[in-house]
């Protein structure tokens, strides 16, 4: 995890991205709290973050979080829910209407990896703070994660059926591709050499090399 200051310096850009991604969240103060919580969790980690930290970043009183959320865990759940829904929507849309199996694989891998770079702070939170969710909330998020896994598996199986891919273990291959994209959120930096699109293209090339006959 980066030091708190590192994320704080990028806070304006991260907040802008999150505000656009979560435009459907209303009222605006709830969206502001979710953005603040994402930044704090990304900087400090869930357990080291207090509701006072979140409220301060959101410009509210120390107890402001509890006006809109029952607990810090509920905030994490809402962040995780929206983040996983966005990721599932992105990867599902990426394969729609693409008949060529190689192009379908490339587009899927590129979209998934680029999303984890473009939204690296929320992606890091939703991927690496799962253990802090309640059992009920984790079960709901797990359903969305299985949906993402299904898209990857079906893409690989489609290529195998058409004779385009050689994949002896579809489950293991799907896990490898998902891990490749998810890990981007751990190391990506906006001042790095690769843009989100460049990372997506690189990973698409790697996926094709791994599985194409």
VENRA-V937700 format. One record per backbone hydrogen bond with DSSP energy under -0.5 kcal/mol. NH is the residue of the N-H (numbers start at 0). CO is the residue of the C=O. Records with the same first field share a line. If there is no record, write none. Layout:
NH = CO / CO
This chain:
5 = 2
6 = 2
7 = 3
8 = 4
9 = 5 / 6
10 = 7
13 = 9
14 = 10
15 = 11
16 = 12
17 = 13
18 = 14
19 = 15
20 = 16
21 = 17
22 = 19
24 = 21
29 = 26
30 = 26
31 = 27
32 = 28
33 = 29
34 = 30
35 = 31
36 = 32
37 = 33
38 = 34
39 = 35
40 = 36
41 = 37
42 = 38
43 = 39
44 = 39 / 40
48 = 44 / 45
53 = 49
54 = 50
55 = 51
56 = 52
57 = 53
58 = 54 / 55
59 = 54
63 = 60
65 = 62
66 = 63
67 = 63 / 64
68 = 64
74 = 70
75 = 71
76 = 72
77 = 73
78 = 74
79 = 75
80 = 76
81 = 77
82 = 78
83 = 79
84 = 80
85 = 81
86 = 82
87 = 83
88 = 84
89 = 85
90 = 86
91 = 87
92 = 88
93 = 89
94 = 90 / 91
95 = 91 / 92
97 = 94
98 = 96
103 = 99
104 = 100
105 = 101
106 = 102
107 = 103
108 = 104
109 = 105
110 = 106
111 = 107
112 = 108
113 = 109
114 = 110
115 = 111
116 = 112
117 = 113
118 = 114
119 = 116
122 = 118
123 = 119
124 = 120
125 = 121
126 = 122
127 = 123
128 = 124
131 = 128
132 = 129
137 = 133
138 = 134
139 = 135
140 = 136
141 = 137
142 = 138
143 = 139
144 = 140
145 = 141
146 = 142
147 = 143
148 = 144
149 = 145
150 = 146
151 = 147
152 = 148
153 = 149
154 = 150
155 = 151
156 = 152
157 = 153
158 = 154
159 = 155
160 = 156
161 = 157
162 = 159
163 = 158
164 = 158
165 = 210
166 = 164
172 = 168
173 = 169
174 = 170
175 = 171
176 = 172
177 = 173
178 = 174
179 = 175
180 = 176
181 = 177
182 = 178
183 = 180
184 = 180 / 181
185 = 182
186 = 182
187 = 183
191 = 188
198 = 194
199 = 195
200 = 196
201 = 197
202 = 198
203 = 199
204 = 200
205 = 201
206 = 202
207 = 203
208 = 204
209 = 205
210 = 206
211 = 207
212 = 163
